[in-house]
Amino acid sequence: MPMAANEIEALIKAALPDARVTVEDLAGDGDHYAATVVSEQFRGLSRVRQHQVVYAALRGRMGGELHALALQTSTPD
């Protein structure tokens, strides 16, 4: 069963409460999303580690309920 954008956002915000999260359904199918996550908690982490933090927040749904997620992460300016 596909995931809703607001569910993805809620999972990420639960793990990263300070995050600004934007989620866009790329194909309208609930399976292909793009997300932008901006969090102070990413400071000092490599881009790969930042993405790992977000994937961990999704609690194993990547590759199952959530087929594809184009991810951009950064720290606040």
Buried (B, 14 or more C-beta within 10 A) or exposed (E): EEBEBEBBBEBBBEBBEEBEBEBEBEEEEBBBBBBBBBBEBBEEBEEEEBBEBBBEBBEEBBEEBBBEBEBBBBEEE
